[in-house]
Amino acid sequence: MIDRTSSRILLALPLALTIGTTAGLAQDPAPSASAPAAPPAVAMLNDGWAEARLAGAQREGDTMTVRVRFYRAEGVEGSRVLYGTLSKSVWETDIYIVAGDKKYLLLKDSEGNAIAPANLMLDDDGPQAGAWYGTFPAPPAGEAAVLHLPAMEPLGPFPAP
């Protein structure tokens, strides 16, 4: 036989569990300082001389500027040229972004020149061997984008801003 105190506990237990579960769901847990960050987009030069790292992608209206930094591999010397001159054939075939099922070419300025450095040469003067930027039409925000540059693996994916 269940006494009066026991029956009150048995009746209150499901209610306490429901309230506790609901309260736990309503709370927004604080972000953990040790939560792993998304891995950065990286790629190697075809010969392994350096690693390219996405330094940033910034949207401005309907354009997106992508910045890349290059870091020498340990023990390598000399320099590398990814492209010596930014000719029309280079920026139309070797430098582009793929996002979704579309290919985005470098944009041109008012004089018809691609909006990117005139050449891309890397040196061994320090751990950072060089930097690059390029401005493209912006893919839809959040879409996975992959940057293609001459003489290296595709860089990405990274979310379009």
C-alpha positions in Angstrom: 0.0 0.0 0.0 1.3 3.5 -0.9 1.0 6.1 1.7 -0.1 9.7 1.1 3.5 11.1 1.1 4.7 8.5 -1.5 1.8 9.2 -3.8 2.6 12.9 -3.7 6.2 12.2 -4.7 5.1 9.9 -7.5 2.7 12.6 -8.8 5.3 15.4 -8.5 8.1 13.5 -10.2 6.8 13.6 -13.8 6.0 17.3 -13.4 9.5 18.0 -12.1 11.1 16.1 -14.9 9.0 18.0 -17.5 9.9 21.3 -16.0 13.6 20.5 -15.7 13.6 19.3 -19.4 11.8 22.3 -20.6 14.0 24.7 -18.6 17.1 22.9 -20.1 15.7 23.4 -23.6 14.9 27.1 -23.1 18.4 27.9 -21.9 20.9 29.0 -24.6 24.2 27.4 -23.6 27.1 29.8 -23.5 29.6 29.3 -26.4 32.6 27.3 -25.2 36.0 28.9 -25.5 37.4 25.6 -26.5 34.9 25.0 -29.3 36.8 24.2 -32.4 36.8 26.9 -35.1 36.1 26.0 -38.7 39.3 24.9 -40.4 40.8 27.6 -42.6 40.8 27.1 -46.3 44.3 26.0 -47.4 46.0 24.7 -50.5 49.5 23.7 -51.6 51.4 25.0 -54.5 51.7 22.1 -57.1 55.4 21.7 -56.2 54.9 21.9 -52.4 57.1 25.0 -52.1 54.4 27.0 -50.1 51.0 26.8 -48.6 48.2 29.2 -49.5 45.8 30.2 -46.8 42.6 32.2 -47.2 43.2 35.5 -45.4 39.7 36.7 -46.0 36.7 37.2 -48.3 34.7 40.4 -48.1 31.5 41.3 -49.9 30.9 44.9 -51.0 27.5 45.1 -52.8 27.6 42.6 -55.6 31.4 42.1 -55.5 33.6 39.9 -53.4 37.3 40.5 -52.7 39.3 37.4 -51.8 42.7 37.7 -50.0 45.3 34.9 -49.8 48.6 34.7 -48.0 51.4 32.3 -48.9 53.7 30.6 -46.4 56.9 28.8 -47.3 57.2 25.2 -46.5 60.0 24.4 -44.1 63.4 24.0 -45.7 62.7 25.5 -49.1 64.7 28.2 -50.7 64.5 30.5 -53.7 61.3 32.0 -55.1 58.3 31.0 -57.2 56.4 32.7 -59.9 52.7 31.7 -60.1 52.1 34.1 -62.9 54.6 36.7 -64.3 52.1 38.9 -66.1 48.3 39.1 -65.6 47.5 38.8 -69.2 43.9 38.3 -70.5 44.6 34.6 -71.2 45.7 34.1 -67.5 42.8 35.9 -65.9 40.2 34.4 -68.2 41.4 30.8 -67.9 43.5 30.3 -64.7 42.0 32.6 -62.1 38.4 32.2 -61.1 36.0 31.1 -58.3 33.5 28.2 -58.6 30.4 28.5 -56.4 27.4 26.2 -57.0 27.3 25.5 -60.7 28.8 28.9 -61.7 32.3 30.1 -62.6 33.1 33.7 -61.6 35.9 35.4 -63.4 37.9 38.4 -62.1 36.3 41.7 -62.5 37.8 44.4 -64.7 38.4 48.1 -63.9 37.3 51.0 -66.1 40.4 50.5 -68.3 39.7 46.8 -68.9 42.4 45.5 -66.5 41.6 42.6 -64.1 41.3 43.7 -60.5 44.2 41.7 -59.1 48.0 42.2 -58.8 49.9 42.4 -62.2 52.0 39.4 -61.1 52.2 36.8 -58.4 55.8 36.1 -57.2 56.7 34.4 -54.0 60.0 34.8 -52.2 61.8 33.3 -49.2 62.5 36.5 -47.3 60.5 35.3 -44.3 57.8 32.8 -43.3 55.2 34.7 -45.3 56.3 34.4 -48.9 53.7 36.6 -50.4 50.1 37.8 -50.7 47.4 38.1 -53.4 43.9 39.5 -53.8 41.3 39.5 -56.5 37.8 41.0 -56.9 35.0 38.8 -58.4 31.3 39.0 -58.8 29.9 37.9 -55.5 28.2 34.4 -55.3 25.1 34.1 -53.2 25.9 34.6 -49.5 26.8 31.4 -47.7 27.4 29.4 -50.8 30.5 27.3 -50.8 33.2 28.9 -53.0 36.5 27.6 -54.3 39.3 29.8 -55.6 41.5 28.7 -58.5 44.9 30.2 -59.1 47.7 29.1 -61.4 50.2 26.5 -60.2 48.3 25.5 -57.1 45.6 23.3 -55.8 42.1 24.8 -55.6 41.7 26.8 -52.3 38.5 26.1 -50.4 35.7 25.6 -49.9 35.0 28.7 -47.9 31.6 30.4 -47.4 30.9 33.4 -49.7 30.2 36.4 -47.4 
